[in-house]
């Protein structure tokens, strides 16, 4: 069963922000997300394409803290977009800090990485070629199961 609260995504990242409302508004404006729901300013869900992210407050009761120190860049979220350069321009217009400008990679992707208002890293990727892993130095594996 798919519920309207949890949606259909099998994996849903949760990112912590000091101010959930501000984060949701900024992510929607700067990165083009769509707000799905909000719960009393302590949690929200945003979507991009068929992916979703939970935005949560820093509630120590649930083990959630705002990123900082050495943990700040221990994770990133990758989002597929249709036009990386256009997306990057939009993010810059809304004060996202671009830490890695758009570049082409040998595995057939054009990507850039930006930090949001809380310092979370987001990598936005656009497919520019359909290459087998062996074409760029990787190794294909058979799926389990």
SEDREN-45660 format. One record per residue: residue in one letter; z negated, x, y of N, C-alpha, C in turn; chain. Coordinates in steps of 0.02 Angstrom, whole numbers. Atoms other than C-alpha are relative to their C-alpha. Last residue first. Layout:
<nodes>
<resn:A	n_up:Z	n_east:X	n_north:Y	ca_up:Z	ca_east:X	ca_north:Y	c_up:Z	c_east:X	c_north:Y	chain:A>
...
</nodes>
This chain:
<nodes>
<resn:X	n_up:9	n_east:69	n_north:20	ca_up:304	ca_east:922	ca_north:-596	c_up:57	c_east:-30	c_north:-34	chain:A>
<resn:X	n_up:46	n_east:14	n_north:55	ca_up:323	ca_east:1077	ca_north:-493	c_up:4	c_east:-73	c_north:-20	chain:A>
<resn:X	n_up:61	n_east:39	n_north:-16	ca_up:477	ca_east:1105	ca_north:-386	c_up:-43	c_east:-10	c_north:-62	chain:A>
<resn:X	n_up:-4	n_east:68	n_north:25	ca_up:593	ca_east:1244	ca_north:-443	c_up:-63	c_east:-38	c_north:18	chain:A>
<resn:X	n_up:45	n_east:15	n_north:55	ca_up:589	ca_east:1397	ca_north:-332	c_up:13	c_east:-72	c_north:-23	chain:A>
<resn:X	n_up:7	n_east:71	n_north:16	ca_up:719	ca_east:1472	ca_north:-215	c_up:-47	c_east:-7	c_north:-61	chain:A>
<resn:X	n_up:-13	n_east:14	n_north:70	ca_up:690	ca_east:1650	ca_north:-156	c_up:-12	c_east:-74	c_north:-12	chain:A>
<resn:X	n_up:50	n_east:38	n_north:36	ca_up:699	ca_east:1710	ca_north:24	c_up:19	c_east:-9	c_north:-73	chain:A>
<resn:X	n_up:51	n_east:-44	n_north:29	ca_up:802	ca_east:1850	ca_north:101	c_up:-56	c_east:-36	c_north:-36	chain:A>
<resn:X	n_up:39	n_east:-34	n_north:-52	ca_up:909	ca_east:1750	ca_north:222	c_up:-57	c_east:42	c_north:-27	chain:A>
<resn:X	n_up:-44	n_east:-22	n_north:-54	ca_up:1051	ca_east:1688	ca_north:111	c_up:-37	c_east:38	c_north:54	chain:A>
<resn:X	n_up:-29	n_east:-65	n_north:18	ca_up:934	ca_east:1682	ca_north:-41	c_up:45	c_east:28	c_north:55	chain:A>
<resn:X	n_up:48	n_east:-54	n_north:-13	ca_up:836	ca_east:1543	ca_north:44	c_up:28	c_east:69	c_north:-16	chain:A>
<resn:X	n_up:43	n_east:-10	n_north:58	ca_up:995	ca_east:1437	ca_north:41	c_up:-50	c_east:55	c_north:16	chain:A>
<resn:X	n_up:-6	n_east:-62	n_north:39	ca_up:1061	ca_east:1402	ca_north:214	c_up:-47	c_east:-2	c_north:-60	chain:A>
<resn:X	n_up:31	n_east:17	n_north:65	ca_up:1094	ca_east:1239	ca_north:305	c_up:11	c_east:59	c_north:-47	chain:A>
<resn:X	n_up:-41	n_east:-18	n_north:58	ca_up:1126	ca_east:1295	ca_north:484	c_up:-38	c_east:-20	c_north:-63	chain:A>
<resn:X	n_up:-66	n_east:-20	n_north:-26	ca_up:1065	ca_east:1248	ca_north:659	c_up:46	c_east:23	c_north:-56	chain:A>
<resn:X	n_up:-44	n_east:-30	n_north:51	ca_up:910	ca_east:1149	ca_north:611	c_up:67	c_east:17	c_north:31	chain:A>
<resn:X	n_up:-64	n_east:36	n_north:5	ca_up:800	ca_east:1120	ca_north:764	c_up:41	c_east:36	c_north:-53	chain:A>
<resn:X	n_up:-54	n_east:-31	n_north:37	ca_up:617	ca_east:1172	ca_north:770	c_up:60	c_east:-47	c_north:-4	chain:A>
<resn:X	n_up:-52	n_east:51	n_north:2	ca_up:469	ca_east:1140	ca_north:885	c_up:62	c_east:33	c_north:-28	chain:A>
<resn:X	n_up:-66	n_east:-29	n_north:6	ca_up:316	ca_east:1248	ca_north:854	c_up:50	c_east:-57	c_north:-9	chain:A>
<resn:X	n_up:-50	n_east:45	n_north:29	ca_up:153	ca_east:1180	ca_north:923	c_up:66	c_east:38	c_north:-4	chain:A>
<resn:X	n_up:-69	n_east:-24	n_north:2	ca_up:1	ca_east:1286	ca_north:960	c_up:44	c_east:-49	c_north:-38	chain:A>
<resn:X	n_up:-30	n_east:7	n_north:67	ca_up:-163	ca_east:1205	ca_north:1011	c_up:73	c_east:24	c_north:4	chain:A>
<resn:X	n_up:-12	n_east:-64	n_north:32	ca_up:-231	ca_east:1277	ca_north:1174	c_up:26	c_east:-4	c_north:-71	chain:A>
<resn:X	n_up:62	n_east:-23	n_north:31	ca_up:-312	ca_east:1117	ca_north:1239	c_up:9	c_east:68	c_north:-35	chain:A>
<resn:X	n_up:53	n_east:-5	n_north:-49	ca_up:-174	ca_east:1073	ca_north:1365	c_up:-67	c_east:23	c_north:-28	chain:A>
<resn:X	n_up:13	n_east:61	n_north:-37	ca_up:-38	ca_east:1111	ca_north:1239	c_up:-61	c_east:10	c_north:46	chain:A>
<resn:X	n_up:70	n_east:22	n_north:3	ca_up:23	ca_east:1281	ca_north:1186	c_up:-8	c_east:-62	c_north:42	chain:A>
<resn:X	n_up:36	n_east:14	n_north:-63	ca_up:207	ca_east:1309	ca_north:1154	c_up:-72	c_east:-17	c_north:-14	chain:A>
<resn:X	n_up:71	n_east:16	n_north:10	ca_up:316	ca_east:1382	ca_north:1016	c_up:-32	c_east:-7	c_north:69	chain:A>
<resn:X	n_up:43	n_east:-27	n_north:-53	ca_up:506	ca_east:1383	ca_north:1013	c_up:-71	c_east:-22	c_north:-15	chain:A>
<resn:X	n_up:69	n_east:21	n_north:-10	ca_up:629	ca_east:1364	ca_north:872	c_up:-29	c_east:28	c_north:64	chain:A>
<resn:X	n_up:12	n_east:-21	n_north:-69	ca_up:812	ca_east:1371	ca_north:820	c_up:-68	c_east:-29	c_north:18	chain:A>
<resn:X	n_up:38	n_east:42	n_north:-46	ca_up:824	ca_east:1360	ca_north:631	c_up:0	c_east:31	c_north:69	chain:A>
<resn:X	n_up:-38	n_east:58	n_north:-21	ca_up:949	ca_east:1425	ca_north:502	c_up:-37	c_east:-48	c_north:47	chain:A>
<resn:X	n_up:6	n_east:53	n_north:50	ca_up:841	ca_east:1547	ca_north:402	c_up:31	c_east:-66	c_north:24	chain:A>
<resn:X	n_up:-48	n_east:-9	n_north:54	ca_up:902	ca_east:1693	ca_north:508	c_up:-2	c_east:-54	c_north:-54	chain:A>
<resn:X	n_up:30	n_east:-38	n_north:54	ca_up:809	ca_east:1629	ca_north:662	c_up:48	c_east:2	c_north:-59	chain:A>
<resn:X	n_up:-30	n_east:14	n_north:65	ca_up:882	ca_east:1573	ca_north:828	c_up:-31	c_east:46	c_north:-52	chain:A>
<resn:X	n_up:-36	n_east:-55	n_north:32	ca_up:769	ca_east:1580	ca_north:980	c_up:27	c_east:-23	c_north:-67	chain:A>
<resn:X	n_up:-48	n_east:17	n_north:52	ca_up:690	ca_east:1459	ca_north:1102	c_up:39	c_east:60	c_north:-24	chain:A>
<resn:X	n_up:-56	n_east:41	n_north:-23	ca_up:548	ca_east:1540	ca_north:1200	c_up:49	c_east:-16	c_north:-57	chain:A>
<resn:X	n_up:-58	n_east:-29	n_north:33	ca_up:386	ca_east:1598	ca_north:1115	c_up:60	c_east:-43	c_north:20	chain:A>
<resn:X	n_up:20	n_east:-67	n_north:23	ca_up:222	ca_east:1571	ca_north:1206	c_up:56	c_east:36	c_north:-36	chain:A>
<resn:X	n_up:-47	n_east:-21	n_north:52	ca_up:283	ca_east:1423	ca_north:1310	c_up:-19	c_east:72	c_north:-19	chain:A>
<resn:X	n_up:-9	n_east:-72	n_north:-3	ca_up:132	ca_east:1360	ca_north:1406	c_up:43	c_east:22	c_north:-58	chain:A>
<resn:X	n_up:15	n_east:-31	n_north:64	ca_up:155	ca_east:1173	ca_north:1426	c_up:11	c_east:75	c_north:8	chain:A>
<resn:X	n_up:48	n_east:-55	n_north:1	ca_up:152	ca_east:1131	ca_north:1611	c_up:-23	c_east:23	c_north:-69	chain:A>
<resn:X	n_up:66	n_east:32	n_north:3	ca_up:241	ca_east:962	ca_north:1607	c_up:-55	c_east:52	c_north:-14	chain:A>
<resn:X	n_up:8	n_east:43	n_north:-59	ca_up:408	ca_east:1032	ca_north:1666	c_up:-69	c_east:-32	c_north:2	chain:A>
<resn:X	n_up:14	n_east:-43	n_north:-58	ca_up:388	ca_east:1169	ca_north:1534	c_up:-12	c_east:-41	c_north:63	chain:A>
<resn:X	n_up:68	n_east:-25	n_north:7	ca_up:377	ca_east:1038	ca_north:1396	c_up:-20	c_east:44	c_north:59	chain:A>
<resn:X	n_up:46	n_east:56	n_north:-14	ca_up:534	ca_east:951	ca_north:1459	c_up:-72	c_east:24	c_north:-3	chain:A>
<resn:X	n_up:-3	n_east:13	n_north:-73	ca_up:630	ca_east:1116	ca_north:1464	c_up:-48	c_east:-55	c_north:20	chain:A>
<resn:X	n_up:38	n_east:-53	n_north:-32	ca_up:571	ca_east:1156	ca_north:1287	c_up:-1	c_east:-9	c_north:76	chain:A>
<resn:X	n_up:71	n_east:14	n_north:12	ca_up:634	ca_east:988	ca_north:1224	c_up:-44	c_east:51	c_north:35	chain:A>
<resn:X	n_up:17	n_east:57	n_north:-43	ca_up:804	ca_east:1017	ca_north:1304	c_up:-74	c_east:-16	c_north:-7	chain:A>
<resn:X	n_up:-2	n_east:-24	n_north:-69	ca_up:814	ca_east:1189	ca_north:1223	c_up:-19	c_east:-55	c_north:49	chain:A>
<resn:X	n_up:57	n_east:-43	n_north:-18	ca_up:755	ca_east:1127	ca_north:1054	c_up:0	c_east:20	c_north:73	chain:A>
<resn:X	n_up:-25	n_east:-49	n_north:-48	ca_up:880	ca_east:984	ca_north:1039	c_up:-58	c_east:42	c_north:27	chain:A>
<resn:X	n_up:-73	n_east:-3	n_north:1	ca_up:861	ca_east:865	ca_north:891	c_up:29	c_east:55	c_north:45	chain:A>
<resn:X	n_up:-30	n_east:34	n_north:-56	ca_up:676	ca_east:895	ca_north:857	c_up:76	c_east:8	c_north:-4	chain:A>
<resn:X	n_up:-73	n_east:-3	n_north:-2	ca_up:576	ca_east:939	ca_north:702	c_up:25	c_east:-40	c_north:60	chain:A>
<resn:X	n_up:-32	n_east:65	n_north:-11	ca_up:390	ca_east:965	ca_north:735	c_up:75	c_east:11	c_north:4	chain:A>
<resn:X	n_up:-72	n_east:-6	n_north:-9	ca_up:283	ca_east:1109	ca_north:671	c_up:31	c_east:-70	c_north:4	chain:A>
<resn:X	n_up:-34	n_east:58	n_north:27	ca_up:94	ca_east:1105	ca_north:697	c_up:74	c_east:10	c_north:15	chain:A>
<resn:X	n_up:-52	n_east:26	n_north:-44	ca_up:-1	ca_east:1266	ca_north:719	c_up:31	c_east:-60	c_north:-34	chain:A>
<resn:X	n_up:-44	n_east:51	n_north:27	ca_up:-158	ca_east:1341	ca_north:646	c_up:53	c_east:-16	c_north:52	chain:A>
<resn:X	n_up:1	n_east:-3	n_north:73	ca_up:-278	ca_east:1486	ca_north:663	c_up:44	c_east:-52	c_north:-32	chain:A>
<resn:X	n_up:-68	n_east:1	n_north:26	ca_up:-229	ca_east:1505	ca_north:845	c_up:2	c_east:6	c_north:-76	chain:A>
<resn:X	n_up:-47	n_east:36	n_north:-42	ca_up:-393	ca_east:1458	ca_north:931	c_up:70	c_east:-5	c_north:-31	chain:A>
<resn:X	n_up:-29	n_east:56	n_north:37	ca_up:-507	ca_east:1510	ca_north:788	c_up:58	c_east:-33	c_north:37	chain:A>
<resn:X	n_up:-46	n_east:-24	n_north:51	ca_up:-542	ca_east:1682	ca_north:861	c_up:35	c_east:-56	c_north:-37	chain:A>
<resn:X	n_up:13	n_east:-65	n_north:31	ca_up:-620	ca_east:1609	ca_north:1017	c_up:53	c_east:18	c_north:-51	chain:A>
<resn:X	n_up:21	n_east:-54	n_north:-45	ca_up:-595	ca_east:1426	ca_north:1051	c_up:-11	c_east:64	c_north:-38	chain:A>
<resn:X	n_up:-20	n_east:-69	n_north:17	ca_up:-536	ca_east:1262	ca_north:978	c_up:-25	c_east:50	c_north:51	chain:A>
<resn:X	n_up:-59	n_east:-19	n_north:-39	ca_up:-639	ca_east:1106	ca_north:1019	c_up:18	c_east:72	c_north:-17	chain:A>
<resn:X	n_up:15	n_east:-36	n_north:-61	ca_up:-760	ca_east:1062	ca_north:879	c_up:66	c_east:16	c_north:35	chain:A>
<resn:X	n_up:-58	n_east:-13	n_north:-43	ca_up:-755	ca_east:936	ca_north:738	c_up:-23	c_east:34	c_north:64	chain:A>
<resn:X	n_up:-22	n_east:-69	n_north:8	ca_up:-884	ca_east:943	ca_north:599	c_up:59	c_east:18	c_north:43	chain:A>
<resn:X	n_up:-54	n_east:-2	n_north:49	ca_up:-901	ca_east:754	ca_north:588	c_up:28	c_east:70	c_north:-9	chain:A>
<resn:X	n_up:22	n_east:40	n_north:57	ca_up:-1070	ca_east:745	ca_north:675	c_up:51	c_east:1	c_north:-56	chain:A>
<resn:X	n_up:31	n_east:-46	n_north:48	ca_up:-1006	ca_east:886	ca_north:788	c_up:-26	c_east:-37	c_north:-62	chain:A>
<resn:X	n_up:63	n_east:32	n_north:23	ca_up:-892	ca_east:760	ca_north:874	c_up:-30	c_east:44	c_north:-55	chain:A>
<resn:X	n_up:42	n_east:-54	n_north:27	ca_up:-757	ca_east:854	ca_north:971	c_up:-68	c_east:-29	c_north:-18	chain:A>
<resn:X	n_up:46	n_east:-32	n_north:-48	ca_up:-639	ca_east:708	ca_north:993	c_up:-42	c_east:53	c_north:-35	chain:A>
<resn:X	n_up:71	n_east:16	n_north:8	ca_up:-493	ca_east:671	ca_north:878	c_up:-42	c_east:35	c_north:53	chain:A>
<resn:X	n_up:32	n_east:-34	n_north:-56	ca_up:-303	ca_east:662	ca_north:895	c_up:-74	c_east:-22	c_north:-2	chain:A>
<resn:X	n_up:62	n_east:31	n_north:-24	ca_up:-226	ca_east:617	ca_north:727	c_up:-27	c_east:43	c_north:57	chain:A>
<resn:X	n_up:56	n_east:-46	n_north:-10	ca_up:-46	ca_east:675	ca_north:707	c_up:-59	c_east:-42	c_north:24	chain:A>
<resn:X	n_up:57	n_east:22	n_north:-41	ca_up:103	ca_east:578	ca_north:640	c_up:-53	c_east:54	c_north:4	chain:A>
<resn:X	n_up:62	n_east:-37	n_north:8	ca_up:276	ca_east:614	ca_north:570	c_up:-54	c_east:-26	c_north:47	chain:A>
<resn:X	n_up:39	n_east:30	n_north:54	ca_up:423	ca_east:494	ca_north:546	c_up:-66	c_east:38	c_north:-14	chain:A>
<resn:X	n_up:-43	n_east:13	n_north:58	ca_up:499	ca_east:533	ca_north:715	c_up:-40	c_east:-34	c_north:-54	chain:A>
<resn:X	n_up:-63	n_east:-30	n_north:-22	ca_up:356	ca_east:591	ca_north:825	c_up:46	c_east:-7	c_north:-60	chain:A>
<resn:X	n_up:-55	n_east:-10	n_north:46	ca_up:197	ca_east:491	ca_north:811	c_up:57	c_east:36	c_north:34	chain:A>
<resn:X	n_up:-64	n_east:-4	n_north:-35	ca_up:26	ca_east:485	ca_north:892	c_up:54	c_east:16	c_north:-51	chain:A>
<resn:X	n_up:-55	n_east:-24	n_north:42	ca_up:-138	ca_east:427	ca_north:818	c_up:63	c_east:-2	c_north:41	chain:A>
<resn:X	n_up:-64	n_east:32	n_north:-13	ca_up:-299	ca_east:410	ca_north:914	c_up:51	c_east:28	c_north:-49	chain:A>
<resn:X	n_up:-54	n_east:-15	n_north:46	ca_up:-483	ca_east:450	ca_north:896	c_up:63	c_east:-37	c_north:22	chain:A>
<resn:X	n_up:21	n_east:-56	n_north:43	ca_up:-639	ca_east:458	ca_north:1006	c_up:53	c_east:19	c_north:-52	chain:A>
<resn:X	n_up:-2	n_east:-66	n_north:-32	ca_up:-582	ca_east:359	ca_north:1158	c_up:-22	c_east:57	c_north:-45	chain:A>
<resn:X	n_up:58	n_east:-14	n_north:-44	ca_up:-639	ca_east:193	ca_north:1084	c_up:-1	c_east:70	c_north:30	chain:A>
<resn:X	n_up:63	n_east:30	n_north:20	ca_up:-506	ca_east:194	ca_north:947	c_up:-56	c_east:25	c_north:45	chain:A>
<resn:X	n_up:57	n_east:-37	n_north:-27	ca_up:-326	ca_east:225	ca_north:1001	c_up:-63	c_east:-37	c_north:-20	chain:A>
<resn:X	n_up:63	n_east:35	n_north:-12	ca_up:-164	ca_east:171	ca_north:918	c_up:-52	c_east:47	c_north:27	chain:A>
<resn:X	n_up:1	n_east:55	n_north:47	ca_up:20	ca_east:216	ca_north:891	c_up:-63	c_east:-42	c_north:7	chain:A>
<resn:X	n_up:67	n_east:19	n_north:20	ca_up:51	ca_east:327	ca_north:1043	c_up:4	c_east:-60	c_north:-47	chain:A>
<resn:X	n_up:12	n_east:70	n_north:-13	ca_up:228	ca_east:395	ca_north:1047	c_up:-70	c_east:-16	c_north:-25	chain:A>
<resn:X	n_up:31	n_east:39	n_north:53	ca_up:259	ca_east:582	ca_north:1062	c_up:-6	c_east:-73	c_north:20	chain:A>
<resn:X	n_up:-39	n_east:58	n_north:22	ca_up:384	ca_east:654	ca_north:1186	c_up:-28	c_east:-38	c_north:-58	chain:A>
<resn:X	n_up:-35	n_east:-14	n_north:63	ca_up:312	ca_east:830	ca_north:1205	c_up:39	c_east:-59	c_north:-28	chain:A>
<resn:X	n_up:-29	n_east:-68	n_north:4	ca_up:257	ca_east:830	ca_north:1387	c_up:42	c_east:11	c_north:-62	chain:A>
<resn:X	n_up:-40	n_east:-18	n_north:-58	ca_up:228	ca_east:644	ca_north:1422	c_up:36	c_east:67	c_north:-9	chain:A>
<resn:X	n_up:-55	n_east:48	n_north:-7	ca_up:170	ca_east:586	ca_north:1251	c_up:46	c_east:19	c_north:57	chain:A>
<resn:X	n_up:-46	n_east:-11	n_north:57	ca_up:67	ca_east:743	ca_north:1219	c_up:60	c_east:-47	c_north:4	chain:A>
<resn:X	n_up:-37	n_east:-63	n_north:-11	ca_up:-10	ca_east:730	ca_north:1394	c_up:51	c_east:11	c_north:-56	chain:A>
<resn:X	n_up:-46	n_east:10	n_north:-57	ca_up:-60	ca_east:546	ca_north:1377	c_up:44	c_east:62	c_north:10	chain:A>
<resn:X	n_up:-52	n_east:47	n_north:21	ca_up:-133	ca_east:576	ca_north:1204	c_up:51	c_east:-9	c_north:56	chain:A>
<resn:X	n_up:-44	n_east:-34	n_north:48	ca_up:-228	ca_east:731	ca_north:1262	c_up:58	c_east:-46	c_north:-21	chain:A>
<resn:X	n_up:-41	n_east:-48	n_north:-37	ca_up:-299	ca_east:644	ca_north:1416	c_up:49	c_east:34	c_north:-46	chain:A>
<resn:X	n_up:-47	n_east:37	n_north:-43	ca_up:-358	ca_east:498	ca_north:1311	c_up:46	c_east:46	c_north:38	chain:A>
<resn:X	n_up:-53	n_east:30	n_north:41	ca_up:-435	ca_east:610	ca_north:1177	c_up:52	c_east:-35	c_north:43	chain:A>
<resn:X	n_up:-12	n_east:67	n_north:-27	ca_up:-534	ca_east:717	ca_north:1299	c_up:59	c_east:-30	c_north:-35	chain:A>
<resn:X	n_up:59	n_east:19	n_north:-38	ca_up:-613	ca_east:876	ca_north:1227	c_up:6	c_east:-71	c_north:26	chain:A>
<resn:X	n_up:-6	n_east:-8	n_north:-72	ca_up:-474	ca_east:888	ca_north:1099	c_up:-64	c_east:-22	c_north:33	chain:A>
<resn:X	n_up:58	n_east:18	n_north:-40	ca_up:-474	ca_east:908	ca_north:909	c_up:12	c_east:18	c_north:74	chain:A>
<resn:X	n_up:14	n_east:-51	n_north:-50	ca_up:-316	ca_east:908	ca_north:804	c_up:-55	c_east:-26	c_north:46	chain:A>
<resn:X	n_up:48	n_east:25	n_north:-50	ca_up:-297	ca_east:812	ca_north:642	c_up:-15	c_east:58	c_north:47	chain:A>
<resn:X	n_up:45	n_east:-48	n_north:-33	ca_up:-143	ca_east:844	ca_north:535	c_up:-47	c_east:-35	c_north:49	chain:A>
<resn:X	n_up:8	n_east:14	n_north:-71	ca_up:-77	ca_east:699	ca_north:430	c_up:-47	c_east:52	c_north:31	chain:A>
<resn:X	n_up:43	n_east:-51	n_north:-30	ca_up:-6	ca_east:729	ca_north:257	c_up:-2	c_east:-12	c_north:75	chain:A>
<resn:X	n_up:44	n_east:-26	n_north:53	ca_up:66	ca_east:590	ca_north:150	c_up:-49	c_east:51	c_north:27	chain:A>
<resn:X	n_up:-3	n_east:-73	n_north:8	ca_up:139	ca_east:496	ca_north:299	c_up:-50	c_east:22	c_north:-54	chain:A>
<resn:X	n_up:-29	n_east:-19	n_north:65	ca_up:152	ca_east:307	ca_north:269	c_up:3	c_east:75	c_north:-10	chain:A>
<resn:X	n_up:-72	n_east:-14	n_north:3	ca_up:41	ca_east:234	ca_north:405	c_up:22	c_east:24	c_north:-68	chain:A>
<resn:X	n_up:-13	n_east:-67	n_north:27	ca_up:-149	ca_east:252	ca_north:414	c_up:73	c_east:17	c_north:-5	chain:A>
<resn:X	n_up:45	n_east:-51	n_north:-27	ca_up:-193	ca_east:108	ca_north:529	c_up:18	c_east:69	c_north:-23	chain:A>
<resn:X	n_up:-20	n_east:-14	n_north:-69	ca_up:-44	ca_east:-6	ca_north:497	c_up:-45	c_east:53	c_north:31	chain:A>
<resn:X	n_up:36	n_east:39	n_north:-51	ca_up:-80	ca_east:6	ca_north:312	c_up:24	c_east:19	c_north:69	chain:A>
<resn:X	n_up:-2	n_east:-35	n_north:-64	ca_up:41	ca_east:60	ca_north:176	c_up:-36	c_east:-44	c_north:51	chain:A>
<resn:X	n_up:0	n_east:42	n_north:-59	ca_up:0	ca_east:0	ca_north:0	c_up:0	c_east:44	c_north:62	chain:A>
</nodes>
